[in-house]
Amino acid sequence: MFTAFTEQHCQELLNTRANETKLGQRVLLANADLSLEQNAQYAASHGARFAILAIAEDVGPRANLGRGGANDAFNASVSQFVNLQSNRFLDGNECVILGQISLASSPESTASIDELRQATAELDQLVIEATTHILQAGLEPIVIGGGHNNAYGLLMATKAYNGLPVAAVNLDPHSDFRPREGRHSGNGFSYAAASGALDHYHILGLHELKNTEATLEQLSLFGATWHSFQQIWVRRELPLETALKHIAKGLNQTQLPVALEIDVDAIANMPSSAATFAGIPLLDACHYVHYIAKHCPCSYVHFAEAAPACHHSGQIAGYRDVGQGLSELIYAYIQGRLARLN
């Protein structure tokens, strides 16, 4: 199901001031009378390069025995994003805010694990279809999760569109390469690897004690690589900049389309399905996004797992932190891509 983000929705969020222009007054917006495919085509024909799309769901994290709440990140982020200034650094007309896709009926809180995993598999098809429409329109998807289960659908659509497997980099304490035991947020990349959609996989910030030995073995057998959280931010064995240069070189050497992934639970104190106090600074996450966007041929960016309701001080604080954090990450991506494309 597609829910368009319309002019009316945007106006309800905008805080306008005399002699100022906000991004929400410049971005392209969706028409509720058109399909997602038609909205994407219209936006591309009117100069948009980037399409912001949300996946409103938390069945993937719940199917992975995690917490819910990742279904509300779009509302938090877009309310902040549209109120940023339109100026010489970013006009806003480079973007269309399409809206959200979701299951027509989401499983109840009492649903079984099998029911949640079946719903996650059904969601995969919606993600593949929506992403395909955006790519075929000539737009780059900026995808706001939802759980990290949605990486599978994004990778599948990217492979189908380009006719090539994908090289992915993921800022994440978890590899999401768990066994293929039914779809959930912990095995999107292992399913994509098994399907042939994922050819090259690097994890930045992998936590050395948050991945099972069986998962690490699976990663090694696949040929995945990583820089651990402890290696960069605890033991300081190499600078982040050195790691990013290494990652970009490896991605570019594949000559494959690149998937830029980030699980926001890598970021310290970010409200998410698996929030952590021992995480990386938001500014480092923004730099990662900008660096890869600028130096690699990215097909999309995916911000997964933000969950405003999981903030320790309540949902209002969660909306504030998720909104500010995702807005900065979105801008970092757009700025990096424009530097590469222009």
C-alpha positions in Angstrom: 0.0 0.0 0.0 1.3 3.4 -1.0 0.4 6.6 1.0 1.4 9.7 -0.8 3.1 12.7 1.0 1.1 15.6 -0.4 1.1 19.3 -0.4 -1.5 19.2 2.4 0.7 17.0 4.6 3.7 19.2 4.0 1.8 22.4 4.8 0.7 20.9 8.2 4.4 20.5 9.1 5.8 23.7 7.7 6.8 26.6 10.0 7.2 29.5 7.6 8.7 32.9 8.3 8.8 36.1 6.2 11.8 36.4 3.9 12.7 32.7 4.4 12.3 29.7 2.1 12.1 26.3 3.6 13.0 23.0 1.8 9.3 22.0 2.1 8.4 25.0 -0.1 10.9 23.8 -2.8 10.8 20.0 -2.8 8.5 18.2 -5.2 5.6 16.4 -3.5 3.4 13.5 -4.4 -0.1 13.5 -5.8 -2.6 11.3 -3.9 -4.4 10.6 -7.2 -1.3 9.1 -8.8 0.4 5.8 -8.1 3.9 5.6 -6.8 5.2 4.8 -10.3 3.4 7.8 -11.8 4.6 10.1 -9.0 8.2 9.0 -9.6 7.9 9.5 -13.3 6.4 13.0 -12.9 9.1 14.1 -10.4 11.9 12.9 -12.7 10.4 14.8 -15.6 10.4 17.9 -13.5 14.0 17.8 -12.5 14.2 15.6 -9.4 17.2 13.4 -8.8 16.4 11.9 -5.5 13.2 10.2 -4.2 12.6 10.0 -0.5 10.5 7.0 0.4 9.6 5.5 3.7 8.8 1.9 4.6 6.4 2.1 7.5 6.8 -1.3 9.3 8.3 -3.0 12.3 7.4 -6.6 11.5 11.0 -7.3 10.4 12.5 -6.4 13.8 9.7 -8.1 15.7 10.3 -11.2 13.5 13.9 -11.1 14.7 12.7 -11.1 18.4 13.4 -7.4 18.6 11.3 -4.3 19.7 8.8 -2.6 17.5 8.6 1.1 16.8 10.6 1.3 13.5 7.3 2.1 11.6 7.3 5.8 12.5 10.7 7.1 11.5 9.4 8.9 8.4 7.0 11.2 10.3 9.8 12.2 12.6 12.4 12.9 9.9 10.2 14.6 7.3 8.9 17.1 9.8 12.5 18.2 10.5 13.7 18.0 6.9 11.0 20.2 5.3 11.7 22.9 7.8 15.4 23.2 6.9 16.4 26.3 4.9 16.5 26.3 1.1 19.6 28.2 0.1 22.8 28.1 -1.9 23.8 24.8 -0.3 20.6 22.9 -1.2 17.6 24.3 -3.1 15.3 21.4 -2.5 14.0 20.9 -6.0 16.5 18.1 -6.5 14.2 16.0 -4.3 10.7 14.5 -4.3 9.2 13.3 -1.1 7.0 10.4 -2.3 5.6 9.1 1.0 5.3 5.7 2.6 4.7 2.1 1.6 3.3 -0.4 4.1 1.5 -3.7 4.4 -2.2 -3.4 4.0 -2.6 -5.2 7.3 0.2 -5.4 9.9 0.4 -8.3 12.3 -0.9 -7.7 15.8 1.4 -7.6 18.8 0.2 -11.1 19.6 1.3 -12.5 16.3 3.5 -15.6 16.3 7.1 -15.5 15.0 6.0 -17.6 11.9 3.3 -15.0 11.2 5.7 -12.1 11.5 8.3 -13.8 9.2 5.6 -14.5 6.6 4.5 -10.8 6.8 8.2 -9.8 6.3 8.4 -11.9 3.2 5.2 -10.3 1.8 6.7 -6.9 2.6 9.8 -7.9 0.5 7.7 -7.9 -2.6 6.3 -4.4 -1.9 9.8 -3.1 -1.4 11.1 -4.7 -4.6 8.2 -3.2 -6.6 8.4 0.3 -5.2 12.2 0.5 -5.6 12.0 -0.8 -9.1 9.5 2.0 -10.0 11.8 4.6 -8.6 14.9 3.3 -10.3 13.1 3.0 -13.6 12.1 6.6 -13.4 15.8 7.5 -13.2 15.7 8.6 -9.5 18.0 7.6 -6.7 16.0 6.1 -3.7 16.6 7.6 -0.3 14.9 5.0 1.9 13.8 5.5 5.5 13.0 2.3 7.4 11.5 0.2 8.8 13.7 -2.6 9.8 17.0 -3.7 8.2 15.1 -6.6 6.6 14.3 -4.2 3.8 17.9 -4.3 2.6 16.9 -7.5 0.9 14.2 -6.0 -1.3 16.4 -3.0 -2.1 19.3 -5.2 -3.2 17.0 -7.5 -5.2 15.5 -4.5 -7.1 18.9 -2.9 -7.7 20.2 -6.1 -9.2 17.2 -6.6 -11.4 17.4 -3.0 -12.6 21.1 -3.0 -13.4 21.4 -6.6 -14.5 24.4 -6.9 -12.1 24.8 -8.0 -8.5 25.4 -5.3 -6.0 28.4 -4.3 -3.8 27.2 -3.2 -0.4 28.7 -1.4 2.6 26.8 -1.3 5.8 27.5 0.8 8.9 26.1 -1.6 11.6 27.2 -3.3 14.8 25.4 -6.4 13.5 26.1 -8.0 10.1 22.5 -9.0 9.5 23.9 -12.2 8.0 22.1 -14.6 10.3 20.9 -18.0 9.0 18.0 -18.1 6.5 15.4 -19.3 9.0 12.5 -17.2 7.6 12.7 -13.5 6.8 13.5 -11.0 9.5 15.7 -7.9 10.1 18.7 -10.0 11.0 19.1 -11.9 7.7 18.4 -9.5 4.8 22.0 -9.6 3.6 22.4 -13.4 3.9 19.2 -13.9 1.8 20.4 -11.4 -0.7 23.8 -13.2 -0.9 22.0 -16.6 -1.4 19.9 -15.1 -4.2 22.9 -13.7 -6.1 21.9 -10.1 -5.5 24.8 -9.4 -3.2 28.3 -10.0 -4.5 30.5 -7.8 -2.3 29.8 -7.0 1.3 31.7 -4.9 3.9 30.5 -4.0 7.4 31.9 -0.9 9.0 31.6 -0.7 12.8 30.8 -4.4 13.3 30.7 -5.1 17.1 33.0 -7.9 17.9 30.6 -9.4 20.6 27.3 -8.8 18.9 27.7 -11.4 16.2 27.6 -15.1 16.7 30.6 -17.3 15.7 28.3 -19.1 13.3 27.4 -15.7 11.6 31.1 -14.7 11.5 31.9 -18.0 9.9 29.1 -17.5 7.3 30.5 -14.0 6.5 34.0 -15.4 6.0 32.8 -18.2 3.8 30.9 -15.6 1.6 34.0 -13.4 1.4 32.6 -10.5 3.4 35.0 -8.1 5.1 34.7 -5.7 8.0 36.3 -3.1 10.2 35.1 -3.6 13.7 33.7 -1.0 16.1 36.5 -1.8 18.6 39.2 -1.6 15.9 38.4 2.0 15.0 36.6 3.6 17.9 38.0 1.7 20.9 41.5 0.4 20.2 42.1 3.2 17.6 44.1 0.8 15.5 43.3 2.9 12.4 41.6 6.2 11.7 38.1 6.3 10.3 39.4 8.1 7.2 41.8 5.3 6.4 39.0 2.8 6.7 36.7 4.8 4.4 39.4 5.1 1.8 39.9 1.3 1.9 36.2 0.7 1.7 35.6 3.0 -1.2 38.6 1.5 -3.1 37.2 -2.0 -2.6 33.7 -1.0 -3.7 35.0 0.8 -6.8 37.2 -2.1 -7.8 34.1 -4.4 -8.2 32.7 -2.1 -10.9 29.3 -3.0 -9.6 26.4 -0.7 -8.5 26.8 0.3 -4.8 24.3 0.0 -2.0 24.9 2.4 0.9 23.4 1.0 4.1 23.3 2.3 7.7 21.5 0.8 10.7 21.1 3.8 13.0 21.5 1.6 16.0 25.2 2.1 15.2 24.9 5.7 16.4 25.2 6.4 20.1 21.9 7.2 21.8 19.9 7.1 18.6 16.4 5.7 19.3 16.2 2.4 17.5 15.1 -1.2 17.7 18.4 -2.0 19.3 19.6 1.3 20.7 23.1 1.5 22.2 25.0 3.9 24.4 28.3 2.4 23.2 28.0 3.6 19.6 29.6 6.0 17.2 29.0 9.8 17.0 26.3 11.0 14.6 28.9 13.2 13.0 31.0 10.1 12.1 27.9 8.5 10.6 27.2 11.6 8.5 30.8 11.6 7.3 30.6 7.9 6.3 27.4 8.6 4.3 28.9 11.7 2.6 32.2 10.0 1.8 30.8 6.9 0.2 28.1 8.9 -1.6 30.8 11.2 -3.1 33.4 8.6 -4.0 31.3 5.6 -5.1 28.5 4.9 -7.7 25.7 4.6 -5.2 22.3 3.3 -6.4 20.5 4.1 -3.2 20.9 4.9 0.5 19.0 3.1 3.2 18.5 4.4 6.8 17.2 1.5 8.8 15.8 0.8 12.3 15.1 4.3 13.6 12.3 4.1 16.2 11.2 7.3 17.9 9.0 5.4 20.4 12.1 3.6 21.8 13.7 6.8 23.1 14.4 6.5 26.9 12.7 9.9 27.5 9.6 9.2 25.5 8.2 9.6 22.0 8.4 13.4 21.9 12.1 13.3 22.5 12.4 10.4 20.1 10.8 12.4 17.3 13.2 15.2 18.0 16.4 13.1 17.9 15.3 10.8 15.1 14.1 13.8 13.0 17.4 15.8 13.5 19.6 12.7 13.0 18.0 11.4 9.8 17.7 14.9 8.4 21.5 15.4 8.8 22.1 11.9 7.2 19.8 12.7 4.3 21.6 16.0 3.6 25.0 14.3 3.9 24.0 11.8 1.2 22.5 14.4 -1.2 25.5 16.7 -0.8 27.9 13.8 -1.5 26.0 12.6 -4.5 25.7 16.1 -6.0 29.4 16.6 -5.6 30.0 13.4 -7.6 27.3 13.9 -10.3 27.8 17.6 -11.0 
